């Protein structure tokens, strides 16, 4: 058995197979040497766990250990500082010069339209913006997530579109969320597609209602569209200035995108010249699959800067939050989904209309 020499932090006597208790590994030590010292090059984990330093260590050993530990500490501190900077340390988010009306649309179901609408709105309101969510989906999921009553005889968007009820009569403050409001939808809205057919200016009824609504000094109006290209979605696109399209990172989500973009172009040409595609959000991103990366790359290659830098990962917290009548921003602010939506909302807030 080899005998270690004294003076370099190694114990006297033969090397044993059990740990010595001084933080240096006894067996399997790398045969590589630190240049100029002849010391064995020990793995980083072994060095970091040597606390405190052995009083018998030579100055060279002490310097080497301190260097490695300080690099580890420095890296941790840097990461923490970067996290604080990228979080709330940048000051207040800019308020738009005029209210931005954003329709969240995609005729494919299950791509995250409602989840995106609710959590983007919540994130904006948590950073000083005044936001109204208009639930235009007869399922009323956005109303549920925002803890807004939408059953029974509750006045809703249906009565605004069909019966000309003022928008101010249906808008409700979201509980415990200052600056966030909701215009709820009930199941009655499912019949609006048929009843709107015979009405005058059927495509512009939502726009007229929103233009007449001045009770709140709003910064954003976010319209959660149903998974279709019917009259409800057309009303949303006519009322909006911008279109936000959530795209699930799977192949099927790309198939219907062309038809939606053609509809946007038609509405821009004939009904709403100011409409533009401003934002694409990649949702349900699973970094473990190659398919998700390929879909993200294709979308970015085709749409460029329209796609947000932030991708929304799959997160069980996003699915759990609505069952508690909350957005994920309040249900679990530290979850991956909440942090991703906060970053996405920050990007949207800093994208001013041209």
C-alpha positions in Angstrom: 0.0 0.0 0.0 1.3 3.5 -0.8 2.1 5.9 2.0 1.0 9.5 1.6 3.5 12.2 2.3 3.0 14.8 5.0 2.5 18.5 4.6 0.0 18.6 1.8 -3.2 18.0 3.7 -3.1 14.2 3.4 -3.0 12.0 6.5 0.1 10.1 7.4 0.0 6.3 7.0 -1.5 4.0 4.5 -4.7 4.9 2.5 -7.7 3.0 3.7 -11.0 2.2 1.9 -13.1 4.1 4.4 -13.5 7.9 4.5 -11.0 9.7 6.7 -13.4 12.4 7.9 -11.2 15.2 6.6 -13.1 15.6 3.3 -10.5 14.1 1.0 -11.4 10.8 -0.8 -9.2 7.9 0.2 -9.8 5.6 -2.8 -10.3 6.3 -6.5 -8.4 9.6 -6.4 -7.6 11.0 -9.8 -4.0 10.3 -10.8 -3.9 13.8 -12.5 -1.7 16.3 -10.7 -2.1 20.1 -10.2 0.7 21.7 -12.3 3.6 22.9 -10.2 2.5 21.3 -6.9 2.4 17.6 -7.5 -1.0 17.5 -5.7 -3.7 15.1 -6.8 -6.5 16.8 -8.8 -9.5 16.0 -6.6 -13.1 16.2 -7.8 -15.0 19.4 -7.1 -17.6 17.7 -4.8 -14.9 16.4 -2.5 -13.3 19.9 -2.3 -16.6 21.7 -1.6 -17.4 19.3 1.3 -14.1 20.0 3.1 -15.4 22.3 5.7 -13.7 23.7 7.7 -10.2 23.6 6.2 -7.8 21.2 7.9 -5.4 23.1 10.1 -2.6 20.8 8.9 -3.1 21.9 5.2 -0.3 23.6 3.5 -0.7 27.2 2.1 -1.0 25.8 -1.4 -3.8 23.4 -0.5 -5.6 26.2 1.4 -5.3 28.5 -1.7 -6.6 25.8 -4.0 -9.6 25.0 -1.8 -10.5 28.6 -1.2 -10.4 29.3 -5.0 -12.8 26.5 -5.8 -15.2 27.3 -3.0 -15.2 31.0 -3.8 -16.0 30.2 -7.5 -19.0 28.1 -6.4 -20.2 30.8 -4.0 -19.7 33.5 -6.6 -21.7 31.6 -9.2 -24.6 31.1 -6.8 -24.5 34.8 -5.9 -24.5 35.8 -9.5 -27.4 33.5 -10.3 -29.4 35.0 -7.4 -28.6 38.5 -8.5 -29.7 37.8 -12.0 -32.9 36.2 -10.8 -33.6 39.3 -8.7 -32.9 41.6 -11.7 -35.1 39.6 -14.1 -37.9 39.5 -11.6 -39.6 42.6 -10.1 -36.5 44.7 -9.9 -36.9 46.5 -13.2 -39.5 49.0 -11.9 -43.1 49.5 -13.0 -44.3 48.1 -16.3 -45.1 50.7 -18.9 -48.8 51.5 -19.4 -50.0 51.7 -23.0 -50.9 55.1 -24.4 -54.3 53.8 -25.2 -56.3 50.7 -24.3 -55.0 47.6 -26.1 -57.8 45.2 -27.1 -56.3 41.7 -27.6 -58.3 38.8 -29.0 -56.9 35.4 -27.9 -58.0 33.1 -30.7 -57.3 29.7 -32.2 -60.1 27.5 -33.6 -58.4 24.4 -32.3 -59.5 23.5 -28.8 -57.2 22.6 -25.9 -54.3 24.8 -26.9 -54.4 27.1 -23.8 -56.5 30.0 -24.9 -58.4 30.4 -21.7 -55.3 29.6 -19.5 -53.3 32.2 -21.4 -56.0 34.8 -21.3 -56.6 34.5 -17.6 -52.9 34.3 -16.5 -51.7 37.0 -18.8 -54.4 39.3 -17.5 -53.6 38.4 -13.9 -49.9 39.0 -14.4 -50.6 42.4 -16.0 -52.9 43.5 -13.2 -50.4 42.4 -10.5 -48.0 44.9 -12.1 -50.2 48.0 -12.0 -52.3 47.5 -15.2 -56.1 47.7 -15.3 -57.4 44.7 -17.2 -60.8 43.5 -18.4 -61.2 39.9 -19.4 -64.2 39.4 -21.8 -65.3 35.7 -21.6 -66.6 35.0 -25.1 -66.6 31.2 -24.7 -70.0 29.6 -23.8 -68.2 27.1 -21.6 -67.3 30.0 -19.2 -64.0 28.7 -18.2 -62.3 32.1 -17.9 -65.2 33.2 -15.6 -64.6 30.1 -13.4 -60.8 30.8 -13.2 -61.5 34.4 -12.2 -64.0 33.4 -9.5 -66.8 35.3 -11.3 -70.4 33.9 -11.0 -71.6 32.8 -14.4 -74.6 30.5 -13.7 -78.3 31.0 -13.6 -79.7 34.4 -14.3 -76.4 36.3 -14.1 -76.2 39.1 -16.7 -73.5 38.0 -19.2 -72.0 38.7 -22.6 -74.9 37.1 -24.4 -77.2 39.9 -23.2 -74.7 42.5 -24.4 -74.5 41.0 -27.9 -78.2 40.1 -28.4 -80.2 42.4 -26.1 -77.9 45.5 -26.2 -77.3 45.4 -22.5 -74.6 47.9 -21.5 -71.2 46.3 -20.8 -71.1 48.2 -17.5 -74.0 46.1 -16.2 -72.2 42.8 -16.5 -68.5 43.6 -15.6 -67.5 42.4 -12.2 -64.4 43.0 -10.1 -62.3 39.8 -9.6 -62.0 39.0 -5.9 -58.7 39.8 -4.3 -57.3 41.1 -7.6 -57.3 44.9 -7.7 -57.3 46.2 -11.2 -58.7 43.0 -12.8 -62.3 42.7 -14.0 -64.3 40.1 -15.8 -67.3 40.1 -18.2 -68.7 36.6 -17.6 -70.2 34.2 -20.1 -73.0 31.7 -19.4 -74.3 28.7 -21.4 -76.8 31.1 -23.1 -74.0 32.3 -25.2 -74.1 29.0 -27.1 -77.3 30.3 -28.8 -75.8 33.6 -29.7 -74.3 32.3 -33.0 -77.8 31.6 -34.4 -79.5 34.7 -32.9 -76.9 37.1 -34.2 -77.5 36.0 -37.8 -80.6 38.1 -38.2 -79.3 41.2 -36.4 -78.0 44.4 -38.0 -74.2 44.8 -38.0 -73.9 41.4 -36.3 -70.1 41.3 -36.7 -69.6 44.6 -34.9 -71.8 44.3 -31.8 -69.0 43.6 -29.4 -67.0 46.5 -30.7 -69.9 48.8 -30.3 -70.4 47.6 -26.7 -66.7 48.0 -25.8 -66.5 51.5 -27.4 -69.5 52.6 -25.3 -67.9 51.3 -22.1 -66.0 54.0 -20.3 -66.7 53.2 -16.6 -63.0 52.1 -16.1 -59.8 53.6 -17.3 -58.6 50.3 -18.8 -55.1 49.5 -20.1 -56.0 46.1 -21.6 -59.1 44.3 -22.7 -58.4 40.6 -23.3 -61.1 38.6 -25.2 -61.1 34.9 -24.6 -62.5 33.4 -27.9 -64.3 30.1 -28.3 -62.6 27.3 -30.2 -64.3 28.1 -33.5 -64.3 30.5 -36.4 -68.0 31.5 -36.0 -69.7 34.8 -35.3 -68.4 35.0 -31.7 -64.8 34.8 -32.9 -65.6 37.3 -35.7 -67.0 39.7 -33.2 -63.9 39.4 -31.1 -61.6 40.0 -34.1 -63.6 43.0 -35.2 -63.5 44.5 -31.7 -59.8 43.9 -31.3 -56.6 45.8 -32.3 -54.4 42.8 -31.9 -54.6 39.0 -32.2 -52.8 36.7 -29.8 -52.5 33.1 -30.9 -51.6 30.3 -28.4 -50.0 27.4 -30.2 -49.6 24.1 -28.6 -46.2 22.6 -29.3 -47.6 19.6 -31.3 -48.2 19.0 -35.0 -52.0 19.1 -34.9 -51.9 22.7 -33.6 -50.2 23.9 -36.8 -52.8 22.4 -39.2 -55.6 24.9 -38.6 -53.3 27.9 -38.2 -53.5 28.8 -41.9 -57.3 29.0 -41.9 -57.2 31.3 -38.8 -54.7 33.6 -40.5 -56.8 33.8 -43.6 -59.8 34.8 -41.5 -57.7 37.5 -39.8 -56.7 38.8 -43.3 -60.3 38.8 -44.5 -61.5 40.7 -41.4 -58.6 43.2 -41.8 -59.6 43.8 -45.4 -63.3 44.2 -44.9 -64.2 44.9 -41.3 -61.3 46.0 -39.2 -58.3 47.6 -41.0 -56.4 48.1 -37.7 -56.3 44.4 -36.8 -52.9 42.8 -36.7 -51.3 39.6 -35.5 -49.1 40.9 -32.7 -48.3 37.9 -30.5 -47.8 34.1 -30.8 -47.4 32.2 -27.5 -46.0 28.7 -27.5 -47.8 26.6 -24.9 -47.7 23.2 -23.3 -44.0 23.0 -24.2 -42.3 19.7 -23.1 -38.6 20.1 -23.3 -38.1 16.3 -23.0 -39.5 15.7 -26.5 -37.9 16.5 -29.8 -41.3 17.2 -31.4 -41.9 20.2 -29.1 -38.5 21.7 -30.1 -39.2 21.1 -33.8 -42.6 22.8 -33.6 -41.1 25.8 -31.7 -38.3 26.1 -34.3 -40.8 26.0 -37.2 -43.1 28.6 -35.7 -40.2 30.9 -34.9 -38.7 30.4 -38.4 -42.0 31.4 -40.0 -43.3 34.2 -37.7 -40.0 35.6 -36.4 -40.3 38.3 -33.7 -44.1 37.8 -33.4 -43.4 34.7 -31.3 -42.7 35.5 -27.6 -39.3 34.5 -26.3 -41.0 32.9 -23.4 -42.5 29.4 -23.8 -45.2 28.1 -21.5 -44.2 24.7 -20.1 -46.6 21.9 -19.2 -47.4 22.3 -15.5 -50.0 20.6 -13.4 -50.4 23.8 -11.4 -51.9 25.5 -14.5 -54.6 22.8 -14.4 -55.2 22.8 -10.7 -55.6 26.6 -10.2 -59.1 27.0 -11.9 -60.6 24.4 -9.5 -59.8 26.9 -6.7 -61.2 29.9 -8.6 -57.8 31.4 -9.1 -55.2 32.0 -11.7 -51.9 30.2 -11.3 -50.4 33.6 -10.5 -52.1 33.6 -7.1 -52.5 29.9 -6.6 -48.8 29.0 -6.9 -46.6 32.1 -7.8 -43.4 30.0 -7.6 -44.5 27.3 -10.1 -42.9 27.1 -13.5 -46.2 28.0 -15.2 -46.7 31.1 -13.1 -43.2 32.3 -13.7 -43.5 31.7 -17.5 -46.7 33.6 -17.7 -45.2 36.5 -15.7 -42.3 36.6 -18.2 -44.7 36.4 -21.2 -46.9 39.2 -19.7 -43.7 41.3 -19.3 -42.9 40.9 -23.0 -46.4 41.8 -24.0 -46.4 44.9 -21.8 -43.2 46.1 -23.4 -44.5 45.6 -27.0 -46.0 48.9 -27.9 -48.4 49.3 -30.8 -46.7 50.8 -33.8 
